Protein backbone atom coordinates (compact mmCIF):
# COMPACT_ATOMS: atom_id res chain seq x y z
CA UNK A 1 0.00 0.00 0.00
CA UNK A 2 1.33 3.47 -0.87
CA UNK A 3 1.89 6.31 1.55
CA UNK A 4 -0.98 8.77 2.08
CA UNK A 5 -0.76 12.10 0.29
CA UNK A 6 -1.43 15.35 2.15
CA UNK A 7 -4.06 17.43 0.36
CA UNK A 8 -5.28 20.99 0.72
CA UNK A 9 -8.99 21.37 0.00
CA UNK A 10 -10.31 24.93 -0.18
CA UNK A 11 -14.02 25.55 0.39
CA UNK A 12 -16.07 28.63 -0.45
CA UNK A 13 -17.18 30.57 2.62
CA UNK A 14 -17.19 29.30 6.18
CA UNK A 15 -19.17 26.04 6.49
CA UNK A 16 -20.66 25.41 9.92
CA UNK A 17 -18.99 23.22 12.52
CA UNK A 18 -21.78 20.67 12.05
CA UNK A 19 -21.00 20.24 8.35
CA UNK A 20 -17.26 19.86 9.01
CA UNK A 21 -17.58 17.56 12.05
CA UNK A 22 -16.61 14.40 10.08
CA UNK A 23 -13.22 15.99 9.29
CA UNK A 24 -12.17 17.21 12.75
CA UNK A 25 -9.97 14.20 13.57
CA UNK A 26 -8.29 13.86 10.17
CA UNK A 27 -7.87 17.42 8.91
CA UNK A 28 -6.57 20.77 10.08
CA UNK A 29 -9.43 23.20 9.49
CA UNK A 30 -8.89 26.94 9.32
CA UNK A 31 -10.13 30.12 7.72
CA UNK A 32 -7.90 31.06 4.82
CA UNK A 33 -5.60 34.00 4.63
CA UNK A 34 -5.38 36.07 1.48
CA UNK A 35 -3.51 33.25 -0.30
CA UNK A 36 -6.61 31.08 -0.71
CA UNK A 37 -9.39 33.57 0.00
CA UNK A 38 -12.41 33.48 -2.28
CA UNK A 39 -12.86 36.93 -3.83
CA UNK A 40 -16.57 36.38 -4.55
CA UNK A 41 -17.58 35.96 -0.88
CA UNK A 42 -14.50 37.29 0.89
CA UNK A 43 -14.05 34.10 2.88
CA UNK A 44 -12.79 30.58 2.41
CA UNK A 45 -12.06 27.57 4.60
CA UNK A 46 -9.04 25.34 4.18
CA UNK A 47 -8.85 21.64 5.06
CA UNK A 48 -5.37 20.07 5.15
CA UNK A 49 -5.01 16.36 5.80
CA UNK A 50 -3.82 12.99 4.63
CA UNK A 51 -5.77 11.17 1.92
CA UNK A 52 -5.01 7.43 1.75
CA UNK A 53 -6.15 6.66 -1.78
CA UNK A 54 -8.52 7.83 -4.54
CA UNK A 55 -11.52 6.19 -2.84
CA UNK A 56 -10.85 8.18 0.34
CA UNK A 57 -10.63 11.44 -1.66
CA UNK A 58 -13.88 10.54 -3.42
CA UNK A 59 -15.57 9.95 -0.06
CA UNK A 60 -14.43 13.31 1.30
CA UNK A 61 -15.69 15.10 -1.82
CA UNK A 62 -18.95 13.13 -1.78
CA UNK A 63 -19.65 14.30 1.77
CA UNK A 64 -18.84 17.93 0.96
CA UNK A 65 -21.06 17.99 -2.12
CA UNK A 66 -23.88 16.13 -0.33
CA UNK A 67 -24.13 19.00 2.18
CA UNK A 68 -23.86 21.64 -0.59
CA UNK A 69 -20.38 22.90 0.29
CA UNK A 70 -18.70 24.38 -2.77
CA UNK A 71 -15.13 23.16 -3.32
CA UNK A 72 -12.89 25.86 -4.79
CA UNK A 73 -9.72 23.79 -5.17
CA UNK A 74 -8.10 20.46 -4.36
CA UNK A 75 -4.34 20.04 -4.56
CA UNK A 76 -1.53 18.03 -3.01
CA UNK A 77 -0.06 20.01 -0.14
CA UNK A 78 3.71 20.18 -0.62
CA UNK A 79 4.78 20.19 3.00
CA UNK A 80 6.79 17.56 4.84
CA UNK A 81 4.18 17.57 7.61
CA UNK A 82 0.60 18.66 8.19
CA UNK A 83 0.12 22.39 8.59
CA UNK A 84 -0.43 22.94 12.31
CA UNK A 85 -0.56 26.71 12.25
CA UNK A 86 -1.90 28.99 14.95
CA UNK A 87 -5.39 28.37 13.61
CA UNK A 88 -5.26 24.62 14.34
CA UNK A 89 -8.62 24.63 16.10
CA UNK A 90 -11.90 22.86 15.81
CA UNK A 91 -14.56 24.51 13.63
CA UNK A 92 -16.60 25.47 16.69
CA UNK A 93 -13.65 27.37 18.15
CA UNK A 94 -12.98 29.03 14.79
CA UNK A 95 -16.63 30.04 14.45
CA UNK A 96 -16.67 31.71 17.86
CA UNK A 97 -13.58 33.84 17.23
MOSULKA-V792210 format. One record per residue. N is the residue number from 1. PHI is phi in whole degrees, 0 to 359 (999 if undefined). OMEGA is omega as a letter, one per 30 degrees, with the letter a starting at -180 (999 if undefined). Layout:
n,phi,omega
N,PHI,OMEGA
N,PHI,OMEGA
This chain:
n,phi,omega
1,999,a
2,280,l
3,290,l
4,295,l
5,252,l
6,278,a
7,243,l
8,248,l
9,243,a
10,255,a
11,247,l
12,287,l
13,76,a
14,234,l
15,300,a
16,292,l
17,301,a
18,298,a
19,290,a
20,265,a
21,310,a
22,297,a
23,257,a
24,303,a
25,283,a
26,254,a
27,229,l
28,276,a
29,240,l
30,210,l
31,278,a
32,289,l
33,276,a
34,299,a
35,291,l
36,231,a
37,295,l
38,271,a
39,294,a
40,293,a
41,250,a
42,81,a
43,213,l
44,208,l
45,239,a
46,244,l
47,250,l
48,233,a
49,190,a
50,277,l
51,247,a
52,287,a
53,197,a
54,302,l
55,295,l
56,296,l
57,299,l
58,299,l
59,295,l
60,298,a
61,294,l
62,298,l
63,297,a
64,300,a
65,288,l
66,292,l
67,254,l
68,60,l
69,267,a
70,274,l
71,271,l
72,274,a
73,205,l
74,224,a
75,205,l
76,300,a
77,263,a
78,273,l
79,228,a
80,285,l
81,210,l
82,295,a
83,282,l
84,253,a
85,281,a
86,297,a
87,263,l
88,283,a
89,227,l
90,287,a
91,301,l
92,291,l
93,291,a
94,295,a
95,292,a
96,273,a
97,266,999
